[in-house]
Amino acid sequence: MQGTSNTNTLDSEGILNLVEARKFLGGISQTQMYKLVWSGDIKSLTIGNRRYVTKTELHKFIENQAEV
């Protein structure tokens, strides 16, 4: 097939919405996820009115936590 859908592209790039990112981080609370994003501990991007984070950014956060 020619072309891919947006969802496939997002999945292949490792971009997660905040619900998926919370699960990736072990099921942290919505409040905790928002605190991490708003504080800048986890960098995010906005597409339209939705916020996303990359798997790379989540891995960086995890690595930084392991060093503390």
Steps between C-alpha positions, in 0.01 A plus 500: 500500500611853430519747792425452866242639734584762764457245775757266346742787454459611861548145626812442290654827622436409862264784582253434781205694633504571872282201589738268316800677655354449850471126431855496361619649831338224701150638535575831673206726578367761262594770751858377524532482120381858463740615772791340315397661171425849640823504703703415191629172644342335195496705179181479299358621173154621413318411181171684480361483851669170589827456682750223419839380622759294319622164624851646477403773748348242736817289484708811582277571800534142624879510459517829693292351782732200520797736549344687791 
